[in-house]
Structures are given as structure tokens and as C-alpha cells.
């Protein structure tokens, strides 16, 4: 059967696709077997290396404290970066150059820098010029780097989401007398949020994952930092430790994306039917012919 987009495959194309599929599955199976045998040779699949994660000691001593710090850093970064990114994104759309230009410079500057450099800079800043204790400096540095970078990225997401709306939305708002601030807060942003939500959630997932940079470089006691002492204590079970930490990150980000998908569906459903239903009397009042050639009060005229 032919399609509007492409012609139906012939016998040779079908055989070729079957062959490619079989070759791909064989290659995947070979890679999986190679990984399995390599881990088996290094004794990384021994029960003794995985046994600690089925007890409470590894979780209460290493994993849960690291997870707590990871969630604290990610949550604080999200809470600060989201409104800051929204403000910067809206500022870049301002008609006033003294607002638009500085916001653009800030966004482009921090968006061009690697987040790890921002974290290291933040750690040096808190060490030299503040009275923050040495125990709290890594947390502050991680949050600073994540906020500066991700707020800049979120600002571009907000700006792109607003510019993607039809210009008629802004023109209609101005036609009914709304000011620019009212147009942005009441008309544009509510419509843009639904469209921007997938991109915003993707950036929030990046925030959660980038907290690992603090544990790897800045001695921030997160999930990644918990791997080294845990592996040393339980007998060089590095592969097992990293596997468990990876599964925890997957679970966190899956929960975040699942909640965002539910929220997006709820927002779309709430916008499908929001109009008022007019009765027959209302229609007669709005009809000039029914009122002797004049508009009723419901249409904004005089009776």
C-alpha cells in the first residue's frame, strides 16, 4: 500500500530491512555479552559486591545522605533559576534598550561558560570574599554555578516560547486596552507556559544531573562523592556503586518528567473549554435587530 509520504516497500527492500534488523540485534547481543564477560572476569558480578545495597548500612551511611544533598542542591537551583530565567527572558523582549541590552549581555555571557567553570569560580569567590564555612562552600558553589548557567538557558526558552506565539495575540490585547505588563502576564505567558513546559523540564533534568559535577570536582558530598568511600569500604565494588547511583538518578529524573507530562496534559485539558455559554435571551440582547437597531448593554452599547 502506498502512502502520501512514501511508496510501499518492495520485496527487496523488505528483505534488506529484515537483514539490517537481524544484524543490529546480533551486534547488540555481542556487545551485551562482551560487557557481561568482562565484568565476570573482573569479579564485578560477584554477590559480595552487590550484597551491601540490599541492606540498610550502605543506604543510611552513604547513599541517603548523598541523595539528600543532591536533592537540596537541585531544588534550590530550580527555585532560584526558574524565576530568574523568566525575568531575564522577558527583559530581553523589552522595548527599552537600558533593560534589553544588559539582560542580553548577562544571558549570552553565562550561557557561553561551562557550568563547571562557574562552580569553580563560585567556590573561589566564597572562599576569598565571604564568611561561608568551609563545609557549606561546595553547596553554595554548586548552586551558584547551576543558577547562573541554567537561568540563562531558561531565559532563552522563555523568550523563544513567547516569540513563538502569533502576533495577533499581542495586537488583540492592545486593541482592548491592556498595557504591556498586563499583556505579558495575562495573555502571553499563560499560553507560552504549556508550549515551553517540555523544554523547561529538560533543563530541570540537566540541573539534577549537573549536581554530580560538584561531587566529582568540588568535594560536594552528593551521590557521586559517596561512591569512592563506599567502594573502598565494601571491597572495590566501583561498578556496583556507580550502577546503583545511576539508577537513583534515573528514578529521580523519570519522576520529574512524569510529573511534568501529567501537568502538561492537565493544562491542555483546562484550556480546551473555557468559553461562556450564552442563553437565547443573551443572544437577543446582543443582536441589534432585536433591540430596535441598537446594541444592548451586553455588547458595550446603550439600551
C-alpha distance (Angstrom), angle and dihedral (degrees) to the residues before:
residue distance angle dihedral
X1 . . .
X2 3.80 . .
X3 3.77 123.8 .
X4 3.78 133.0 -150.1
X5 3.80 89.2 -115.7
X6 3.80 101.6 40.5
X7 3.80 143.7 1.1
X8 3.77 121.3 -99.8
X9 3.79 114.9 -94.5
X10 3.74 118.6 -101.4
X11 3.81 126.5 -137.0
X12 3.81 93.5 -90.2
X13 3.80 93.0 49.7
X14 3.78 91.1 49.5
X15 3.81 92.0 50.4
X16 3.80 90.2 47.4
X17 3.81 91.9 51.3
X18 3.80 91.2 48.8
X19 3.80 89.7 50.8
X20 3.80 92.7 49.5
X21 3.80 90.5 48.5
X22 3.78 92.1 51.6
X23 3.80 92.2 47.4
X24 3.80 90.9 49.3
X25 3.81 92.5 50.6
X26 3.79 90.9 47.7
X27 3.81 90.8 50.8
X28 3.81 91.9 49.2
X29 3.79 91.1 48.1
X30 3.82 90.4 49.8
X31 3.80 91.7 51.5
X32 3.80 92.1 48.0
X33 3.81 90.5 48.9
X34 3.81 91.5 48.6
X35 3.81 91.7 51.0
X36 3.79 91.1 47.1
X37 3.80 94.9 49.4
X38 3.81 92.0 45.0
X39 3.79 91.8 53.0
X40 3.78 90.6 44.5
X41 3.81 92.0 52.9
X42 3.82 90.7 50.8
X43 3.83 90.4 48.6
X44 3.80 90.3 -120.7
X45 3.81 91.9 134.7
X46 3.79 95.4 56.0
X47 3.78 114.0 126.1
X48 3.82 91.6 -123.9
X49 3.81 90.6 66.4
X50 3.81 93.9 50.5
X51 3.79 98.6 36.1
X52 3.86 95.9 83.6
X53 3.81 91.2 64.2
X54 3.78 91.4 59.8
X55 3.81 90.9 59.3
X56 3.78 133.0 65.3
X57 3.80 101.0 -114.7
X58 3.81 97.9 73.5
X59 3.80 91.2 46.7
X60 3.81 99.1 46.0
X61 3.82 94.8 40.6
X62 3.82 102.9 39.6
X63 3.79 118.5 -0.4
X64 3.81 103.9 45.0
X65 3.85 95.3 45.9
X66 3.81 88.8 48.2
X67 3.81 91.4 46.9
X68 3.80 90.0 50.2
X69 3.81 92.4 54.3
X70 3.80 91.3 45.0
X71 3.80 92.1 52.7
X72 3.82 92.3 45.1
X73 3.80 92.6 52.3
X74 3.81 92.9 44.3
X75 3.80 95.0 45.4
X76 3.82 94.8 48.1
X77 3.80 90.8 46.3
X78 3.82 91.3 51.4
X79 3.80 93.3 46.7
X80 3.81 91.6 52.3
X81 3.81 100.2 35.0
X82 3.82 97.9 49.7
X83 3.82 98.9 59.5
X84 3.81 91.9 35.1
X85 3.80 90.6 52.4
X86 3.80 91.1 47.7
X87 3.81 91.4 51.5
X88 3.81 92.8 47.9
X89 3.80 92.1 46.4
X90 3.80 92.7 51.2
X91 3.81 90.7 43.7
X92 3.80 89.8 56.9
X93 3.82 88.0 59.2
X94 3.80 93.9 52.3
X95 3.80 119.8 123.1
X96 3.81 89.2 -139.7
X97 3.80 113.5 88.4
X98 3.82 92.8 -153.6
X99 3.82 87.5 63.3
X100 3.79 100.8 33.7
X101 3.82 99.0 47.6
X102 3.84 99.0 50.5
X103 3.81 90.5 45.1
X104 3.80 90.6 50.7
X105 3.81 91.7 49.2
X106 3.82 92.1 50.5
X107 3.80 93.3 47.4
X108 3.80 95.9 46.5
X109 3.82 93.0 44.3
X110 3.79 98.5 51.8
X111 3.80 93.8 36.3
X112 3.81 89.6 58.1
X113 3.82 94.8 53.2
X114 3.83 123.1 84.1
X115 3.77 110.9 -111.2
X116 3.81 90.8 -127.3
X117 3.80 91.2 60.5
X118 3.79 89.5 51.2
X119 3.82 90.1 51.7
X120 3.81 92.5 49.8
X121 3.80 90.5 46.6
X122 3.79 90.0 50.1
X123 3.81 91.8 50.8
X124 3.81 91.0 51.7
X125 3.80 90.8 45.9
X126 3.80 93.9 52.3
X127 3.81 91.2 44.7
X128 3.79 96.1 51.8
X129 3.79 106.5 31.5
X130 3.81 108.1 26.5
X131 3.78 139.2 56.9
X132 3.81 94.3 -127.5
X133 3.79 110.1 140.3
X134 3.80 118.8 -108.8
X135 3.81 90.3 -115.0
X136 3.81 92.8 57.9
X137 3.80 99.0 39.7
X138 3.82 96.4 85.4
X139 3.82 90.9 52.4
X140 3.80 92.0 48.2
X141 3.81 91.3 46.7
X142 3.82 93.2 50.1
X143 3.81 91.9 49.0
X144 3.80 91.9 46.5
X145 3.79 93.4 51.9
X146 3.79 93.9 44.8
X147 3.81 93.5 47.3
X148 3.81 96.2 48.1
X149 3.79 94.9 47.2
X150 3.79 100.8 38.1
X151 3.81 94.7 41.9
X152 3.81 87.6 58.0
X153 3.80 91.9 49.7
X154 3.81 91.8 45.5
X155 3.81 89.0 50.5
X156 3.80 89.4 59.9
X157 3.80 90.5 47.0
X158 3.80 90.9 52.7
X159 3.81 93.0 45.8
X160 3.81 92.4 48.5
X161 3.81 91.8 46.5
X162 3.79 92.8 52.9
X163 3.81 94.2 44.4
X164 3.81 89.6 50.8
X165 3.81 90.9 65.4
X166 3.80 116.9 96.6
X167 3.80 113.6 -93.0
X168 3.77 88.4 -128.2
X169 3.80 89.1 75.0
X170 3.80 91.7 62.7
X171 3.78 93.4 41.0
X172 3.81 92.1 50.9
X173 3.80 91.1 49.4
X174 3.80 91.3 51.6
X175 3.80 90.3 46.1
X176 3.80 91.9 60.3
X177 3.80 91.4 48.7
X178 3.82 103.1 -99.8
X179 3.79 117.4 152.8
X180 3.81 121.4 -126.5
X181 3.80 93.0 -99.7
X182 3.79 91.7 49.1
X183 3.80 90.8 47.3
X184 3.80 91.2 52.6
X185 3.81 97.8 44.9
X186 3.81 99.5 36.1
X187 3.81 104.4 31.9
X188 3.80 114.5 18.3
X189 3.80 106.0 34.0
X190 3.83 97.0 48.3
X191 3.81 90.1 53.1
X192 3.79 94.9 42.3
X193 3.80 95.4 50.3
X194 3.79 93.7 70.5
X195 3.80 92.2 49.5
X196 3.81 92.6 44.8
X197 3.80 96.2 46.2
X198 3.85 98.0 91.0
X199 3.81 92.0 50.0
X200 3.80 91.9 44.9
X201 3.80 91.6 51.0
X202 3.80 90.4 49.2
X203 3.79 89.0 55.1
X204 3.81 91.5 48.0
X205 3.80 88.3 54.2
X206 3.81 87.6 52.8
X207 3.81 88.9 53.9
X208 3.80 91.6 54.1
X209 3.80 92.4 48.4
X210 3.81 95.4 44.6
X211 3.79 91.8 59.0
X212 3.81 83.9 78.4
X213 3.81 89.0 70.9
X214 3.77 89.1 67.6
X215 3.78 91.7 53.3
X216 3.79 92.8 47.2
X217 3.82 98.2 46.1
X218 3.81 113.0 10.8
X219 3.82 100.3 46.1
X220 3.79 88.9 -113.7
X221 3.80 105.7 164.2
X222 3.79 98.3 -126.6
X223 3.80 131.8 128.9
X224 3.81 93.9 -71.0
X225 3.80 92.2 49.7
X226 3.80 89.2 52.9
X227 3.82 92.3 62.5
X228 3.81 97.5 72.6
X229 3.83 99.2 53.2
X230 3.79 91.0 37.9
X231 3.80 91.9 52.2
X232 3.80 91.6 47.7
X233 3.79 93.2 48.9
X234 3.80 96.6 47.1
X235 3.78 98.6 43.5
X236 3.82 111.3 -86.6
X237 3.81 96.5 -50.8
X238 3.81 91.8 154.2
X239 3.81 95.2 143.2
X240 3.79 92.2 50.3
X241 3.81 92.3 46.6
X242 3.80 94.1 49.8
X243 3.81 90.3 45.6
X244 3.80 92.4 54.7
X245 3.83 91.7 45.7
X246 3.82 90.2 49.3
X247 3.81 90.6 51.7
X248 3.81 89.9 51.4
X249 3.82 91.0 52.5
X250 3.81 90.2 47.9
X251 3.81 90.8 51.4
X252 3.83 92.5 49.6
X253 3.78 94.7 48.5
X254 3.81 92.8 42.8
X255 3.80 89.8 53.7
X256 3.81 89.9 48.7
X257 3.80 94.4 50.3
X258 3.81 91.9 43.9
X259 3.80 91.2 54.0
X260 3.81 90.8 47.0
X261 3.82 91.5 50.8
X262 3.79 90.5 50.8
X263 3.81 90.9 48.1
X264 3.81 91.9 48.9
X265 3.82 92.1 51.4
X266 3.79 90.5 48.1
X267 3.80 92.3 50.5
X268 3.79 92.2 48.7
X269 3.81 92.3 49.3
X270 3.80 91.9 49.2
X271 3.82 90.4 55.1
X272 3.80 97.2 49.1
X273 3.81 96.9 79.6
X274 3.78 116.4 21.1
X275 3.81 101.8 126.3
X276 3.80 123.7 113.0
X277 3.82 120.2 -113.4
X278 3.80 113.9 -126.7
X279 3.78 122.6 -146.7
X280 3.80 126.1 -139.5
X281 3.82 91.4 -99.4
X282 3.79 90.3 52.8
X283 3.81 90.9 51.6
X284 3.81 91.5 50.4
X285 3.80 89.8 50.4
X286 3.80 91.3 51.2
X287 3.83 92.9 45.8
X288 3.85 112.0 90.2
X289 3.79 92.1 -153.1
X290 3.79 91.3 58.5
X291 3.81 92.9 54.1
X292 3.77 100.3 48.7
X293 3.79 96.1 -90.0
X294 3.82 97.5 -48.9
X295 3.78 130.3 100.9
X296 3.77 118.4 -107.6
X297 3.75 123.5 -123.7
X298 3.79 91.4 -94.1
X299 3.83 90.6 66.8
X300 3.75 94.0 51.8
X301 3.83 96.7 -101.6
X302 3.78 134.4 105.6
X303 3.76 125.3 -87.0
